[in-house]
Amino acid sequence: MQNKGLVKLFALLFGLVSIYQLSFTFKANQIEKTAEEIAINKIADTEDDYRAKRSQEEANYLQAIETDTVFNIGIAKFTYNEVKAKAMNLGLDLKGGINVILQVSVKDILKGLANNTKDPVFNKALEDATELQKNSQNTYLEDFFIAFDNIKGDTKLASPDIFYTKELDGEIEGSMTDDEVKSIISTKIDESIVSAFEVLRKRIDEFGVTSPSIQRLGTSGRILVELPGVKDVERATGLLQRYWW
């Protein structure tokens, strides 16, 4: 009998906790619905690009109330930011939205690191790496190194015509072996991808999306972006493309 009482008590407590957590999701949905209705009432269907304007109007409304108290449960009050943080992340399956994978162009980064050199071996290695990628599980950088090694002859990665440049002086020396240069270039590529990732993360805030997700996919230079609840998919896609290279 005592065990049954404990089970009932735990079930009751679990139910109360669940209701408490779900209440934030319901409130967040209610506020977002209000933002949507305000945007619909303010922006007529007859206006040019009305979907984008409504999406921006919703984002503006939600941004304006971020620090306002919007939920009072008697024993505590919560701002919209706090409600949004506590709400369940419904994800794309339940809220809709967009899911895209963006690819950082490692080829273009390599060209930039080599100051867009005209060196024939370097550029042939880029072409060969692009061809290898069609049937390869390697990253582009790995295939570039393979392609370069296959055709380099006496050419070195530390050549003044490739990576021993003014910009990389102090990091790469002319006396370095290819393996030493490869390690440095790998680090520079990773830094570039991280930089792109952070820029993209900041720009995502412009969408006014609840619980966006952005994550790197391994070391390939691919970045997965999920924007749950985005209604104007065309605008969101356009903005993502605008900020990409």
N, C-alpha and C positions, 0 to 999 in steps of 0.2 A: 504494500500500500504506500509505503514511504517513497519507493522508487517511482511509482506512478505519479505521486505528487510532484516529485522533482522534474519528471518528464513534462508535466503540464506547465510547471513554472518556467522551464527552459523554452517550451513552445510559445508561451505567452510573451516572454522577453524577446524571443526571436521575432515574433510577429510585430511587436512594438518597434523594434529596431528597423525592421523592414519598412514599416509604414513611415517611420521617421525619414529614412533614406529616400523612399519613393516620393515623399511629399516635395522634395526639392526638384525632382524631375518633373512632377506635375506643375509646379510653380514656374519653372523655367520654360516649359512648353506653353503655359498660359501667357507669359510675358512675351514670348516670341510670336505667339498668335496675335497678340495685341499690336506688336510692331508691324506685323504683316497687314493687319486691317487698317492701321494708320496709313501705311504706304499706299494701299489700294485706294483709300478715300482721297488721298492727296494727289496721286498720279493717275490720270485718266488713261484708259486703254488707247485713246486716240493720239496720245503724245508719241513723238518719235522715240524709239528705243525705250519704251516705257518699262520693260522688264528690268533693264539695267538701272534705271532711275529708281524703281521700287526697291530693288535690292540695296542700292546705296542709301535710300531713305530708311530702310529697316536697320541697316548697320549704324546709321547716324543716331537713330533713336536709342538703340541698345547701348551705344557708346556713351550717350548723354546720361543714362541712368546707372552706369556702372557702379558708382559709389553711393547711390540712393538706397535707402532702406525700402525693400520691396516685399519682405516676408517677415511676418511677426507671428511667432508660435506661442506667445505668452511669456515664456521664460527666457526667450532670446529673440533678437532681431537680426536680420541678414540683408546685406546689400545684394544687388544683382550679381556682382562678381562672385560673391560667396555662394549664392544660390547656384550659379552656373558651375562653379568648381565642385559642388557637392552632388550635382545632378548626374544621373547615369549617362554614360556615353553610349547612345543607342546605335551608333555606327551607321554604315551605308545601307545595310540590309533593311533597317527599320526606318531610317530617316531619308534615304535617298541621297543624292549628291554625286560627286565625281571621284574617280579613282584613276590617277595617272602615274606613269613612271617616266621621270625625266632623266635623260642621259647627259652627263657632263662629257663634253668632247675632249677626251684625253689627247687626241691627235692635234687639236688646235692648241692645247696647253703646251705640248712638246714643241710645236712650231714657234710659239711665243718664247719659250725658254731658249730656243736656238736662234732667236732674233730673225725668224723667217728666212733662214739660210737657204742658199741655192745649192748647197753641197749635194751632188748627185747621189752619193751613197745614202745619206740621211733621208732624202726624199724618196728614194727607191724603197728604203726600209719601211717608210710610212705607208707607201702603196701596198707593199707585200703584207704588212700587218693588217691592213684593211681587208685584203683578200683572205688572209688566214682566219680572220674573225668570223667569216661566213660559216665555218665548220669547226669552230674552236670553243673550248670551255675556259680558255684562259682570259685574263683581262687584256685590254688593248695594249697596255704597257708591256705585259709579258710577251705578247706576240711581236711587239716592236723590237724588243731586245733580241728575240729569237731571229727575226728577219735581219736585223743589223749584223748579228754574229755570222749569219750565213753568207753575207756579201761584203763584209767590211774590208777584207784584204789587209792593207797596212793602215787603214783609216781608224782613228781612235775617237771615242766619244768625247775625250778631253781635247779634241782638236779645236783650234781657234775658230774654225768654220762651223763648229757644232755647239758644244756646251761650254767651252772655255771662253766665255764672253765677258765683256765689261760688267754686265749686270750680275753675273755669277762669280766674278772674281772675288777671291777670299773664301769661297765655298768649294770651287773646283779649280784645281791647278793642272797645268799642262803635263805634269809628270805622273798624274794619277792613272791607275789601271782602269780598264772598262768596268770591272766589278765595283771599284770604289765609286766611280761616277754613277753607276746604276743605282747604288744605295742612296746617293744624294738626290738623284732625279726622282726616285720612288717617293722620297720624303716630300719633295717639292710638289709632286702631283697630288699627294694626299693632302697637303696643306691647301692646295687650290680647290680640291673637292670640298674640304671642310669649310672654306671661305664661302663657296657657292651655297653650301647647305645652310650656313648661318644667315646669309643674305636672303635666301628663299624663306627661311623661317620667319624673318621679320616682315617680309612682304605679305606673307599669308594673313597677317593681322588685318590687312585691308579688306578682306572678305567679310569680316564680322561673323565668322563661323564659330559655332559652339563645338569645342573639342576637336579641332583639326588634328590630323596625324601626319607627321613628316619623319621619314626614317631612311637612313642609308641602307642599301642592299649590298652587303659585303664590301669588297674593295674595287668593284667594277666601275664605280663612278655613276651608278644608277641611284636615283632617289625616288622613293615612293611617297606620293602625296595623296591623302584622303581628306576630302572636304564634305563631311556629312551635312545634309540639309540645304546645300546650295541649290537654289531654284533656277538661277540664270546660269546654266552650265556654259553657254557660249561666252558670256562675259568672263567667267572665272577662268576658262581655258585660255581666252585671249590675254588676260592679265598674266597668267603663268608663262605663256610663250613670250610676252613682252619683256619679262625679267630674266629670260634665259638666253644663253649664247649657244 
